[in-house]
Each structure stands twice: as C-alpha cells, then as structure tokens.
Amino acid sequence: MLVMAKVPIPGRVKTRLAATEGPVRAAQLATAALLDTLDVCELTFGLSRCYVSLAGDLARLDDGELRWRLGAWTVRPQWGDGLGERIANAHRELHPTALAPVVQIGIDTPQVTSSVLRSVAAMAAHQPVLGLAEDGGWWVLATNHPAQVDGLEKVPMSTAGTGQRTWELLGAGGANVGMAPSMRDVDEAADAEHVATLAPTTRFAQVWRANHDLPPPS
C-alpha cells in the first residue's frame, strides 16, 4: 500500500478548500483525511506493508497523533518534477521492495473502505488498475510492474482529462486495465460536505461537523 501525501501545513495543503474554509481549517481536514487513510490502509494490508511517499518537512508538523502514526509507517520522500513524475518514481521505488502489486492512493478519499482496497489489490495481481474520480481525475492507481508507470510524468495532473489520459497510458499496446469504482475527491467545500455525509464516522466527517457546528449523525 502506497499513500501519496503532503505534510498538512496551513497554506500548503487543500488550497481550493482553504479558499472557503481558511488555511487552518483546510489543514485540519487534510490531517483528518490522512489519518483516515492510514487507518484503512493498515486495516487492509497490515502496517508492515504500508508506505507513505511524503512531500514536505515532517519536522514542521504540529499534530502529535499524526506524527506518531507516520512514525510507525515506512516514510520515503517524494522526488521528481511535477506530481506525475513523483507518483511514477514512488511506484518504481517501491516495487523492488514490495514484490507484489503496488496499490496507491492519496488522501482525497477518506471515505474509501477496506473492501474496495482489497478488490483493487486482487485485480492488480493480473493487470494495472485505475479508479476514476468524479472530477475527471483518478483516486487509485495499482500497478504490478514498474514499467506500467512509464510516461506518467507526461500526463497533466489535476485536470478534467487526467483520468482518461492515464487510462490510455496504462492500456497502451492493448493491455487490459482493471476499473475500480469511481469516487468523489475532496477538493472543495461541496465535496467535503458530500464525503462527510457519506462516511459520517470518519475523522474527516467529525472535523467537518466540528468546524461547522453541526450535530453528530443520528
């Protein structure tokens, strides 16, 4: 299991969400989403098979719980020019260690469940797998060979065409590509409200409700 993440520092994460929620609240939501993601990954794959590719200085992290949780994971720094290259490099770096398919997500889907991740991992034993996001991007990429990410650095990230371009890359030469369920990324306030309602017991939902003085779910 590979998680791509940024150290949740106010002003450095969830900038679109920060436009309406403010940088501090956006960082709080990013922290909660990352903790939810760590929870489900550990539950699904076990701590020894969980890796984080991290951007940013962990020493600047104030949240003690998140610092402690990341301390139990294998954390490697992101490297490369642009998000596509950093993702590709993280897959290439992990494959020789994993000796198994690499299932990679970010922190934008705190609603993801263990059953979905297990299904992705099972499909990835035989083919690359992509899960499209509702905004045209993708939320999960699973590879069973490092060559499957070759060319990913040329795919523009965070656009309405990112998912389609990545699908075409994985299927180049007629290769079969498995399809994971589509999900809604948390980018803006409407997304956050939707995900908090969909997964009300997550840390993310709890922080969202606290920030908006909303009652707990009945």
Summary of the structure (lengths in Angstrom):
residues: 218
radius of gyration: 16.5
end to end distance: 33.4
largest distance: 52.4
contacts: 709
relative contact order: 0.16
helix: 50%
strand: 16%
